[in-house]
């Protein structure tokens, strides 16, 4: 998930209109990945679903929140980042 951070942050900076749909698509991808991983019978299938798909969905859902927090909280920015990092 964190390996995709430079690419996603660059994309969200260049095209800010994709941030909000990205959170919805990422959440949907994470739900699908967890549902598919419950049917895994082999280790490679589990790695693909929980390791790859969930990481892609998590990055698409998580990284826009960081950019939203930077824009929405001007005076209490430290508190907002603290709440985000505690929730991990």
N, C-alpha and C positions, 0 to 999 in steps of 0.2 A: 504494500500500500504506500509506504513512504518513498519507494523508488519512483512512483508516478507523480510525486509532489512537484518537481520542477516543471514537468510537462503540463500538469493541470493548472498550476499557478500561472504559467505563461499564457495558457489558453483562456483562463478566467480574466486575466488582465487585458488581453487583446479583445476578447469578445465577452463583455460583462453580461450581456443578455442571456447567455447560456447557463449562468450560475443557478438560477432558480429551477429551471427544468432538470438540471443535472442532479439536484438533491432528490427530486422525485424519482428519476430514473435510477439513481444509485440505490435508493431505498428499495425500489422494486427488484433490482438486481440482487441485493443482499437477501431479500426474502426468498427469491427463486433459488439462489445458491444454497441457502439453509434447507429449503424443502427438498432439493435434489440430493443434498448430501445425506439426508436421512434414509435414502434408498440405496446408498453406496454399498456395494458388496466387495469392492476391491480397493486397495490403497491408492492406486493412481486416480480412480474416480473421486475418491475423497479429497485428494490433493488438488484436483482440478476444480471441484466445486467449492470447497471451503478455502483452499489456498489461493486460487487464482480468481474465480468469479466473485467470491466474497470480498477479496482485496480490491478488485476493480470497483465494485459497487460501494464499498466503504470509502474509497478515495473520492469517488464522484459525489458522495453524500457529505463527507466530512470537510473537505477542503473549501467548498464555498462558504461554510459556516465561519471559517477563519476570516475570510474577506468580508463577510457581513458584519462580524463583530468589530472589525477595524473601521467600518463606515458608520455603523449605528451608534456605537458608544464612544462619544467624544471625551466627555469629562471623566467617566469611570471606566476607562479602557483597561486598566490593570485588573479591576474586579471582574470584568467580562472575560478576560483571558484566564483568570484564575478559576472561574466557574467552568470554562471549557476544558481546561487541563485536569481539573478534579474529576470531571465526569468521565474521563478516559479510564 
